[in-house]
Amino acid sequence: MEAGFDPEAMIVRFKERAAAVKKRNLPPVGGEERQMFIKQAEEDFMDFAVIGDADASFTEGVLTLTIDLRPPGEA
């Protein structure tokens, strides 16, 4: 898998996915379904944004993502 795998390109794709979730239109649903859709969009955004902020390295077939979850100013 190492040949041709670009971890930085993967990170870019996750950033793009996070941005796409933010632009996602709400379907014409109401009530509980609407709340479930909103909750899923929030979780999708969080997941994609966290990976999109990662520093990636790919060494000897091992992908390592480093994600700093400390609050701003504590780094």
Buried (B, 14 or more C-beta within 10 A) or exposed (E): EEEEEEBEEBBEBBBEBBEEBEEEEEEEEEEEEEEEBEEEBEEBBEBBBBBBBBEBEBEEEEEEBEEEEEEEEEE
